[in-house]
Amino acid sequence: MQIYLKKQQWKLGLFLIAVLIGVSSLLVTDSLVKSLAREERKKMELWAEATRAITDMESELTDYSFLLRVILDNETVPVMVVDDDDNILQYRNLNPSRTDNPEYLRRQLATMKSKNDPIVIEFDDGVQQFIYYKDSRLLVWLVWYPWIQLLVIFLYLLIAYYAFSVSRKAEQNQVWLGMSKETAHQLATPTSSLMAWLELIREKGYEEEMLGELEKDISRLRKITARFSKIGSKPALREKDIVPIIENTVDYLRERAPRSISFEKDYNRSARVVLPVNEELFGWVIENVFKNALDAINGEGMVKISLSPANGKMNIDISDTGKGIPRGRFKTIFKPGYTTRRKGWGLGLSLSKRIIEEYHGGRIFVLQSTLNTGTTIRVVMRHAGQ
């Protein structure tokens, strides 16, 4: 559990750093945009003064070259000069291929009016003209640049995360395959040897009841060996009545569970519930979920299993009266290595998820849980052809 807490803390830390970088970038860009906008405003005011000085016939200036250069050097800021009646007198830095269209010019004037307050040019004879302008293309790009940058970074991280997840899943599959095959191989030899020894002991005339219990445990080892031999690759599914599988699994666990824990079965034991399953692996899932429920109960309690059809599928609910699961860990408990027990490996529910979702095409999830009250884990199985 500590591993997942640390991973969550790292993810949160990296997310906060990314947010900090993004906000800082936006703030810096916003400051630059405002500075550039003020400079463009000053440029327009200077442009207006130059226009007024050149147009004013009573101006005492005799050298207009500087003023003309001020006007002609504006090659970036779209600008329009209009009179009191909004007649367009001059314009610069608009799309030259569309300036013949009066509607285009009117739309541009309306846009400029909405963007910035006009700069008033007052002549000595009382005539007024108004300069309207909008942000230059450079300023527009500067406004959008950080958002585009953040989008590119986000897409890059998304692709990298997806590629990493696919690669990690492929590695996990290889680990599962190798571990399961090796475990099955290691268990097969001593299990076969124990079966031979059991037959020799039976020939010696030992008590049959004791030998029967020993035979059950050896059969159990053989079943475990079969499970691990099938977990490494996709097993074959066959139409099976799951009620006997559930009955055998629950009865086996009841005999080995504390007497303070009661078992309840909420389904018709004589009914047939036929589903496409692999018998060994499906029984393993029921066992794993039951064991998880038993571990959650401290002292007295109850574990109940119920079956209910819904929307063409079969819901298998396993409920306990244990300590419950925090809502933030509903998905975490199915990840490899997650466990609340000191001696646990945290593989039971992870294996169950793999068996149900990847091999049987179903779902397994926490249906509901309340701290110090109990938990219900639901297994959703599909029928054949779905």
C-alpha positions, 0 to 999 in steps of 0.5 A: 500500500505504501508503494501506491501512496508514494506513486500517488504523491509523485503523480500529484507532485508532478501534476502540481509542477506542471500546473505551476509551469503552465500558470507561470508561462501564462502570467509571463506571456500576459505581462508581455502581451500587455507591454506590447499592447501599450507599445502599439497604443503609443505607436498609434498615438504617434501615428495620429500625431504625425497624420495631424501634423502633416494634414494641418496646413498651418503647421510650422513644420517644413520637414515632413520626412520624419513624420512620413517615415513614422506613418509608413513604418507601421507595417504590422498594426492594422489601422483605419482613419475615419471621419465623424460620419464613420467614412473610411479615409485611410487604412493600412495593413489589411488584407490587400486582396479584400480591401476592394470589398466595402463589406470587408472594410466595414467588418474590419472597422467594427472589429477594431471598434470592439478591440480598442478605444479610438485615438482622436485627431483634432485639427485647428479648424475643429475637424476631428478624425478617429484612428481605430486599430486592432492587435497586430498579428505578432500580438495575436500570436503571442496571446495564443502561443502559450495555449498552443504550447500547453496543448502540444505539451499535453498531447505529448505527455498523453502520447508518452503516457499511452506508450508507456502504459502499453509497454508496461502492460506488455512487460507485465504480461511477460512477467505473468506468463513467466511466473505462472508457467514456472510456478506450474512447473515447480508445483507439478513434480511434488504434487505428482510425487505426493499422489504416489505417496498417498497410494502407498500409504493407503496400501498400508491400511491407514485410516481412510478418513485421514487419507481422504483429507490428505487427498483433498489437499493434494487435489487442491495442489493439483487444482492450483497447478492447473490454475497457474498453467492457464493464467499465462495464456488465454484459456479456453472457455466452455459452457458450465453451470457456475452454481456447482463451482461456487458451491464447491469453492464456498464450502471449501473456504467455510471449512477453513474459515474461523467459526466466528464468520458465517457464510450466506448463499443468496441464490437458488442452489437447484437452478442452472446458471450456464455461462462460458467460463474456464472452471479452474480460473473462475473458481479461483476468482470466487476464492480470491474475492472470498479470501479478501472478504474474510481478511477484512473481517476482524472477529465476528462477521458475515460473508454473503454471495448472491446471483442476479441476472441483469441486462442479459448478464449475470451479476455475482455479488460478494459482500462482507461486514468488514472494515470497508474500503475508502472510496479513493481506493476502489480501483487501487485494490485491483492493482498488483502489489496493493495489500493492507496485510503485512504478509500479503503479496497483493496479487489476489484481486489483481489476478481476479481482474485479469481473469474476469476482464481479459479472459472472460470479457466481464467486469469486476469492481467495488459496487459499494463500500462503507468504512467499518460497515462492509464492502460488496464486490461485483463480478459481471459475467457475460453470456455466450455470444455477447 
